[in-house]
Amino acid sequence: MSLPDAAVAQEGDLAQLVSPSNKIYFVRLEPGGELQTHRGVVRFDDLIGRSWGSQVSSHQGSIFWLLQPGLGDLLMETKRNTQIMYPKDIGYVLIMMGIGPGQQVIEAGTGSGALTIALAWNVGPAGHVISYEIREEMQKLARKNLQRLDLSERVTLKLQDIRDGFDETNADAVFLDLPNPHGYIAQVRAALKPGGFFGCILPTTNQVERLLPVLHNNNFAFTEVCEILLRHYKPNYDRLRPTDRMIAHTGYLIFARPMVSDLDVQPALVEDNISE
């Protein structure tokens, strides 16, 4: 019984090769191509047509596993000049801001493009991401990372300061990865559709404190502030225990929704709703 095409590696697919020591390589499976490692050469012609999850070998007989990479794997391997957002934060952002197929999403602070990649992945071919950045060298790096994953067509990169506002209106969502988002909330409101999703990430409570009153004064409601902590466990079934280190504070995530008119009654805080 033959496997469906989706179950086997195809020409042009992005593949993940993992060694027994958990060394990871990402490769594009082009005919005649090869990966050269200290464990030998892996020829792509030997991988095309193989089932995902297969054990494959280099010309020296060294073992690798052929896997289809997940979004989290790709994000952590993103080439970077600065710290990227962690998958634990990105995943929550995508869910809380309802990022899905066909949406128009604006981002300011492209950086190396990790969040840009995740946004483009989620909006699909029918959606689009517009990402603003003022540092040309960062934008060039983000463009290379997007091209590497064949996501460039879903993203417009703009080398532009958002101080004078965004070019777009009625966006489904706007996310800011900037040190001073409180200075751009009026511009965000003008770019968002009524009731759309706003989000940002900040490293310190001082910055969050500056942002919250500005959101309130610009008639944003349903504001939420949180941080995501991630602790891994050693997958030993007879001695299950946490790993020695955990990914703790990486930033505060803030979410809010723009209301159409002035708020006579402020909606309950998220913590109040949870306590009920």
N, C-alpha and C positions, 0 to 999 in steps of 0.2 A: 504494500500500500504506500503510495507516494505521499509526501508531506505537502501541505499547502505552501504557496510561495512565501507567505509571511513567516513560516516556521523555519525557513532556511536562509542563509546569507546570500544576498543577491549582489550582482555587479553594481558598484556605486554606493553600496550601503556603508554607513559608518559603523565600524566594529570595535569591540573592546577585547583585547587579549590580556589575560591575567595569568601570571606565573604562579607556581606553588608558594613563592615568598610574598605574594600579593603585589608584585610589581605590575603596574597597569600601563598598557599602551593603547592609544586610540589611532586607528588607521582607516583610510578610505579604500574600500576593496575595488581596485582597478586592475583589470587584466594585465599580467606581466609585472605587477608591482611586488614589492617585498619589504619586509621589516627586518633590519639587521640589528641584532642584539648580541650581548656577550654570551648568550645561551644558544647562539646559532641564528640562521636565517629562516624566517617564516615566509613562504611564497603564497601570495594572495590567490593564485590559481588553485592552490590546494584547499582554500577556504571557501571560495565561491561554490555554492551548491550544498555546503555542509549545514547540518542542523545547528541552530543556535543552542548553546549548551554543550557542544561537542568538545571532546578532548582532542587537541591537535598537537603536532610536533614540529620542531625546527629541523633543519637538515642534520643537526647533531643529535637528534632524538630527545631534546629537552621538551618538557610538557608545557602546554598553555591551554587555557580554556577560552573558547570562542563565545563571546556574549554580545547581546545587543545592549548598548549602553543606555542607562536611565538618565533622566534630566539631572538628577543630583550628582551623578558621576561626572557629567560634562561640565557642570558649574564649578565643581571643585578643581577641575583640571584647566579652567579658563586661564589663559595667559594674562598676567596682571602686573601693574606698576604700583598699585595701592591695594589696600584691603578690600576685598569684595564682600557683598552681603552673603551670609551663610544660607545654605539650603533650608535650615530650620526656620529662618525668618522669611525667606522668599516664599516657601510653601504656604505659610500663614497669610502672607500678603495676597497671594493669588486667590485664596479662598475668601478672605474677608472682603476683598474688593470685587469679588464676583468676576474675575477675569476669565473670559471664555471665548469661544469661536465667534468671529465676525465683529468683535468690538474694536473701537478706536480708543487707544490708550496713550496718554502723554506721560513722559518721564523727563525729569530735569536732574542733571547730574549723572551722565552716562557712565563715567568712570571706565573701567575695563569691559563693561557690558554684560556682567553676570545677570543682573536683573533684566536687562534688555533682552537677553537670550530667553529667559524664562517667560517673559511677557509675549515675545514673538512666538514661542513654542505653543502657548496657550490660546492666543487669538486665532491661530490657524491661518490657512491661506486666504480666507475671506476677510480677516481682520487686519489691523495695521497699528504699528507702534511708531510714535514720533518721539525722538529722544534728543533733548537739548544738552549741549556741553559747551563750555567756554575755553577748554584746554585742547588745543589741536592735537597734541601728542596722544592724549587719552582717547580722543575720537578715532584716531587712526588705529589704535590698538583694538578698540571695540569693533571697528569695521572688519579687521582681520579675524577676530573671534566669531563674528556673525558669518562671514564668508566661509569659514572653516566648517560651519554646521549647515550651510546652505539655507540660512535664514535671512539673508540680506534683503530679499524682495519684500519681506514683511515689515521692514523698518526703514524709516526716513531719519537720517542723522543730521542734526542742524547745529552748526557752530555758531551759537547765538546766545546772548545774554537774555534772560527772561525778565529783566528789570522793567522793560517796556511792554511786557505781556507776551502771551502765546499767539501764534498765528491762527490757531485752531479754536473753534467753539463747539459746544454741544458734545464734548468728549464724554465717553462713558466713565473714565477714571483718570485721575492725575496722581502721580507719585513723585515726591521730592526726596532726593538724597543729597541734601545741601546742609551746610552748617547753620544757616539762618533762614529757615523756611518761613518764620514769622514775617519776614519782609516781603513775601510774595503771595500772601493769601488772597489779596484782592485780585491778583492776576489769575490765580488758580480758580477762583469763583467765576471769573469772566469766561474761562475756558471750559468749565464743566457744564454739563446739562443739569437742569434742576433735579435734585435728589441723587446726583451722581456720587461717585466714590472718591474720597480724598484719602491719601495715606502718605506717611513719611517715616523716616528712621533717624533717631538722634542718639548720640552716645551719652549725654549727661542730663541730669534732672534740671539743671539750670536752663538748658535750651528748651526743654519741654515746658517749663514754667513760663518762659517768654512766649511760647506759641499758643498756649491754651486761651488766654484772654483775647488774643487776636482772632482766633477761630470764633469765639463767642460773639465778638463785636461785628464779625462779618456774617452772622446768622448761620453758622454751621452748628449742627446738633448731632445727637447720638455719638458723642465723642468717646473714644476708648483709648486708653493708654495701657500698654502691657509689655512684657518681655518674655521671650521664649527660652527656656532652659532645657538642654538636652543631655541626658545621661545614658551612655551605652552600657551594656552588660556583656561579660565574657560568655560566649555561647557554648559553655561546657555543661552538658545536661546533668552531670552528677556533682558539679561544684559551681552552680550558677551564682555569680556575684557581680557587682558593678566594676567597671574598669577603674583604674586609678585616677583618671582624669575625666572631666566632663566639659562640654561646651556650655559655659554659663552665660554671663552677660556679654552680649555683642552689640546691643543697642535697644533703645525704647522704640516701640512701634506705636504710632498714633494714627487713628482713623477717625473720620468725621464725614458728615453728609451735609451739603448745602441746602438750606430751605429757601422756598420761594419768597416768603415775606418775613417781616420782623417776628421774633418769637415772643409771644405774650406769656406763654407757659413753656418753661424749659423742660424737655423730656427727661425722664429719670436716668440716672447714671447706670452704666452697665452693671456695676457691683450691686446696685439696688435691685435690678431685675434678677440677678443671680440669687440674691438672698431670699427673694420671694419664692 
